[in-house]
Amino acid sequence: MANASFNDARVQREQPCRLCGGQQAHLLAETAYWDIRNTRIVGCDACGLMQLDPMLTGPETDRGCLAYYVEETLRTAPREQVRNLVRNYRRGVLFAWGLKAQGHRPRTLLELGPGSGYFAAGLRRIFPDLEVTVMDVNTEVLHLNARDHGFAGIRSMPEEHHTGLDDRFDLVVARDILEHVIDIGAVLRNVMHYLRPGGLFHFITPNGHEDVWKHRLRHHLGRERSELLINHVNYFDGRGLRQHLEQLGFDRVTYYTYGLKTTLRGRGWSRKPKLWAPVSRSRSAGEFAEDRLHEVQGVAHRKDEVLPSWYRRGPVWPLLLLSAYQHGHFLRVDPARGIGHEIHGVFRKRG
């Protein structure tokens, strides 16, 4: 049984829903974001979006994100870091090939929160003339994207609207970004502005019902505040997200949930203690964001050190076969069912 219910308390929000403006909600969990902020996760009665309330501020988010980045980098072996870059490249190749097979030939791309830039680099393997622009608040991210891939960069929060970008892009990509943004409504409106009529919006984001489940277990069964180290501030309901995009002026191209292993293991329905979120220890963000930052500064992998030469210069079909084998989503489920690990969406701007 997916998404087993609890008797959630009705609450008045401290801040309106960032998607629909609703004020009424139900309490899902009490959480702590490092030692920075105690907050809670609530579910909007109107649109189904699950969010932090009160929301983190920009400086709080930046501090916690830096701490999480340092901690993750320190505990991830260099070889695994390189593998992750290569995986993102293959995912980009596979996605681009799917677009090409459907008759799409994007000439301009904007990626929000590009990370290493290897997903967009994979797209350009299939579309060599693709003009790529990346947007991020982190200057180091923009520097690495320019150095390794030659991408143009814009330093900005995705919530900020840049009128000079309106109607400029055939494709906007936001992979593993929407769950992190403070004002999701503003971000989606900006995407609509930046796309040309008929342009495509591609995103992946965790299935909110499974992503929030561990916190609900800790709250309802453990009666304790759970630990929130990664700034997942939005937890999406598949039906509500699709309805909002359609109301904005998008039409669905592909929309599904994948990664059903997490469902089989109990996320979203099982109450086993091993699935509970860790109890809050108010961990020190400063321990990583300040005291240990020097340990990861300068850690970067150049493109020619990461990608095998045949990825970049050989025939594309072996790369496509490998990408499909490693990253193809062969079992797809309607996100409205609330099961599966990740929501994958491609929507077209009307016009």
Buried (B, 14 or more C-beta within 10 A) or exposed (E): EBBEEBEBEEBEBEEBBBBBEBBEBBBBBBBBBBBBBBBBBBBBBBBBBBBBBEBBEEEBBBBBBBBBBBBBBEEEEEEEBBEBBBBBBBBBBBBBBBBEEEEBEBEBBBBBBBBBBBBBBBBBBBBEEBBBBBBBBBEEBBEBBBEBBEBEBBEBBBBBBEEEBBEBBBBBBBBBBBBBBBBBBBBBBBBBBBBBEEBBBBBBBBBBBBBBBBBBBBBBEEEBBBBBBBBBBBBBBBBBBBBBBEEBBBEEBEBBBBBBEBBEBBBBBBBEEEBBBEEBEEBBBBBBBBEBBEEBEEEBBEBEEBBEEEBEEEEEEEBBEBBBEEBEBEEBBBBBBBBBBBBBBBBBBEE
